[in-house]
Amino acid sequence: MKKLVYTDNHNIYGMASIGRLSDTLTIRVFEEREKVEPHFHLTKGKGPNFDFECCVSLNDNKYYVHTFKGEPVKSKNGKLTKSQMNELDEFLNEVRSDLNVNNWKYLLVEWNNNNLDSVYTLSIDNKQPDYTKISGNISEK
């Protein structure tokens, strides 16, 4: 498999697109390093250097902060507007007609599928955080 490299040396081998919000933000799950907190990306534009990117925890309604050499990666640390948060929360609750599950459960399955070597495996029974109120950060360890 061809390896793509971000400018911050974040290697990406796999990716799943979960869906798109109305303002062209795409919800994505990337293959991450083994001990990275479960999270997803919202991106706008073409990668690997997206016009906009932010990361959101799958365990809490907080932003996930990617770091490189101990410093936050500014290009990945955008913030959503209140309107985008509302739309994200609504989208994740919608049922996918192709799979008969909601987008939240699909997102959890794709995290697991794209992060087989992760120390984190997520149950599809995990409760969806309230993404209408995303605040604070969880930093990469």
N, C-alpha and C positions, 0 to 999 in steps of 0.2 A: 504494500500500500504506500502511495506517495505521501511523504511527510511535509506538511505545511508548517512554516515557522512564523510566529508573530514577531514584531520588532522587539518585544521584551523577552525573546527566547522561549516563549510559551509554546511548546510543541502541541500540535493538534493532529491526531490521527483519525478521529471519527467525529461525526456530528449528526444530530437529528434535528430537523425543523419540526416544531410542534404546531405552529400556526402563525397567523399574521393578524395584528390589530389594525384598525382602520387607518391609522396614520402611518402605515407602512413599517411599523416596528415588528420584527420577526422574533418569535420566541424560539430559542435554540438550546440544545444540550450538547456540550462538547465532551470529548474524552479528556479527563483530567488526570492529574497525578494521584498516586495511591491514597494520600491522606488529606485530600482537599475536601472541605466541608461541602455537602451536596448543595448545589445551586444551579440556576439557569441564567442564560444571557438574553437580554433584549437588545437587538441590533437594528441599525438602519444603514442602508447602503451595502456596498459589496465589501467582503472581507478579503484578506485578513485585517486590513486597516479600515474599520467601519467608520462611517460619518458620525455615528452615535453608538455607544454601547454602555450598558449597565448590567450588573449581576445582582440577583436576588436569591436569598437563601430558600431552600426547600423545607427547612425546619422551623422558620420563624419569619415574621413580616419585617425583615431587616435586609439592608443592602449587604452584599458580600463584596469584600474589598480584596482584589487580586494585588499581590505585591511582586516586585522583582528586586532582588538584592535588598530586601527589607523595606523598600519604599513603595507606596501605593502607585499602581499603574494608572495614571490620569486618564488615558484613553478608554479605560474600562470602567470608570467610576462616575458615569453620568447619573443623573437623578430623574425620576419620572415626575410628570405633572400630576396633580390630583385627578384630572380627567383620564390620564393614561392608567393610573392605579385602578380607578373604577372599571375601566374597560378590561384591564388585565384580569381582575377578580371575576368579572362577569364571564369573560371568555373561558377561564379555567373551569367554571361551573357548567358550561354548555356541554351537552352530550354529543359525542361524535357519531354521526349516523353510520359511518363505515365500520366502527368497532363496537358500538353500543356501550361505550363507557364515556365518562366525561373527560375533558381535556386535562384536568388535574391528574387523574389516574394514569392517563396516557403519558404525561410528563414524568411521573414517577417510574413507570415501566422503562421509558427511554433513558432516564438517568441510570438505572440498573443495567440496561443493555449496553450503554456506551461507557460504563465504568466498572467492568467486570473485575478489575484488579483492585478496586477501591476497598478500603476498610469499612466503608459505609454501604449497606444494602438497605434500600427503603421499602417498607411494606406498602402495598397499594391501599391499605386501610388507614395510612397516615392522614390525619385531618389537615385540610387545607388552611394555612394561615389566612388572616384577614388582610389581603393585599390592597385593600382600599386605604390602609393606614401604614404604609411602609415608612419606617424611620429607623435611624440608628444604623450601625454597621457591625458586621461580624468580620474580623480580619483574618486573612490567611495566616496560618501558623508556619 
